[in-house]
Amino acid sequence: MNKYLAELIGTFWLVLGGCGSAVLAAAFPELGIGFAGVSLAFGLTVLTMAFAIGHISGCHLNPAVSFGLWAGGRFETRDLVPYIVAQVVGAIAAAGVLYLIASGKPGFEPGGFASNGFGDLSPGKFSLAAVIVCEVVLTAIFLFVIMGATDKRAPAGFAPIAIGLCLTLIHLVSIPVSNTSVNPARSTGVALFASTGAVGQLWVFWVAPIVGGILGALVYRGVARD
């Protein structure tokens, strides 16, 4: 159970830290964190937790990562569902805590609540097709980097840095497109508290990242084959 609890706590931190930066800090322009600050926050949650729990659970924090590592031959089938359940529970718990904090401000309205979307729910009003392509491709790159950084032939000890910076870069590219998911658990947690139609669009942010994660892992296996 330790590894499942580690995944729950790690995903809790990812959603609280990453989405919290968007809901709480980025809501005040005078703080100046903007898209760049939110992007860095997401990267830092993964970097810090990778050092904290990587040796316990592998620090997936993301169903797309779990599916990708499974497709890449790095993860046991028997752990796939328990990991995903733990990740989703952690994400929902974090979103609940974030909602309690955010609702302490007078006049609070949840609005999008850092949720993901396409069309009218996309920050830049990008189409469904654009969002799907963005989420599939960027999640594939994310898994490619994860597979490479954690390869036994890679420099030891630097994987959390590479993975955290990769997630930061992904957010810098795609926040205007989909508000950046690449993580079905993260999308699910905050969507449940949003006052928009985010729940109705959740299917995209499960299907596209998982497809992308599997593709990225398979491509890495092909490239890295001895």
N, C-alpha and C positions, 0 to 999 in steps of 0.2 A: 504493500500500500504506500510505502514511502515515495516511490516515484510518481504515483498518481497524485498524491498530496503536493508534491513539488511542482507538478504541472499546473495544478489548480492555483497555487500561490503565485507561481511565475506569470500565469496568464492574468491573474488578478492585477499584478503590478503593471503589466503591459497596458491593460485597458485603463487602469486608474492613472498611470503616469502619462501615457500617450493621449488618450481621449480627454483626460483631465486638463492637460495643457491647452487643448483646443476649447473646451467648454468654459474653463475658469480664467486662464491667463490670456488667451488670444481674444477673448471677448472685450478686453480693455486695450484699445489701440495705443494708449499712452505707455503701456508696458513694452511695446515694441517687439514682441516675439514673432508675430506673424507666421506665415507658412514655414519659414526656416526654423523658427523655434519649435513649432509642433513637430516638424520632421526630425529635428535633433532629439526631442523628447522620446519619440518612438524608438529611435536608434539606441538611446541610452538605456531604455528599459530592457531591451534585449541584451545589450552588452553587460549590464550589471547582473542580470539574472543568469546569463550564460556562465559567468564566473561563480555565481552563488550556487546554482543547481545543476550545472552541466554534468558534473560527476555523479549526480543522483539519477536524473531522468533523461539527460541529453538536452534538456531545455528546448523542447519543440515550441510550446506556447501557441500552437497554431495547427488546426486540423490539416491544412494544406501541406505543412512541413511534415507531419506524421505520415500522410499519404505518400508524399514524395520520397521520404526516406524508406518507406516500405517498398515502393516501386524500385528504388535504387538498391535494394538488398541490404539495407542498413537497419531494418526495424522488423521486429517479430509481429506476425499477423495477430497473435493472441492479445497483444497490447494495443492494437489499433483503436478498437471501440472504447476501452477504458480511458485511454489518453484523451480521445475526443470529448468524451463525457466530462472529464475533469477540466479540460480547457474551456468548454462552454459554461460549466458551472462557475468557474473562476471569473470568466468574463461578465456573466450576469451579476455576480456578487459585486464586482468592481463597479459596474454601471449603477447598481443600486446605491452603493456608498457615494458615488459621484453625484447621483441625483439628490441624495439627502444633503450633501454639502451645497450644491448649486441652488437648491430650493430655499436655502437660508438667506438668499439675497432678496430684498423687497422687489416685487414686480417680476419675479422670475417666470420665464416661459421656456419650456424645454425646446421648442422648435425642432430642428434637426438633431440636436444633442450629439453632434459628432458622428452621426450615422452616415452610411454610404448610399449612393443612389445614381440614377441616370435620368436623362431628360430634365424635368423641373427640379428633381432632387440632386442633380449634379451641381457642384459649385459653379462650374462654367457652362452648365446646360448642355453637356455633351450627350450624344445619342447612345442608345443601348449598344449598338455595334461598336462604337468607339470605346465604351467602357469595358465591354467583353474583351476586345483585343488588348487593351491596356492591362487589365487584370491578369489575363492569361500570360502575356509576354513577361510582365514584370515579376509575377510569381515564379515563372520558369527560370528567370535570371536569378532570383533569390535562392531557389533550390540548387541551381548550378554552383553558386558561390558557397552555399552551405556544404554541399557535397565535396567541393574542392578544398575548402578551408579545414574541413574535418578529416580529410584523407590522411591516412597514416604516413604518406610521403610528404605532406605539407609541413611547414615549420611549426614546431610544437608550441602551444600556448598562445598563439595569435588569432585563433579562430573567432573568439568573441568579438574582437576588434573589427575584423573583416566583415562579420555578419551584421554587427550593429551599424557600421558605416554603410553597408549595402542597403539596409532598411531605411536609413536616413535618406540616402540618394533616391530610393524608390518613392518616398514621400515627397521629396522636392519635385520630382517629375509629375506625380499623379494626383496630388491633392486637388488641383483644379478640375481634373477629369472625373474622378469617382469619390473624392475625399479619401482615397487610398484605403482599400481593404487589404488585399493579399492575405487575408486571415478571416475565415468564416466565423470563428469564435468572437473575435473583436467586433465584427459586423453585427452579430446576433445580440450581444450584450447591450449595446447602446440603442439598437433599433427598437427594443422592447420598451424603452422609456421615451422615445421620440414622439412628438405630436404630429408628425408628418406620415406619409404612406410608406415609410422605410421598410416596415415588415413585409409589405407586399412585394418589395423588390429584393428581398433577402436571397431568393433562389439564385440570382446572378452571382452573389458574393459567397455562395457555397460552390456552385458549379465551376465558375471561371478560375478561382484560385486553386481548386483541387486539380482540375485539368492541367493548369499551368505547372503546378508542383510536380505532378507525375511526369509531364513532358521534360521539365528541366532536369529531373533526376535521371531519366532515361538517356537524355542527350549527354549528360556528364559521364554516365557509365560507358557510353560509346566512345567518347573522346578520351577518357582516361584508361581505357583498356590497354593492358600491357601487350 
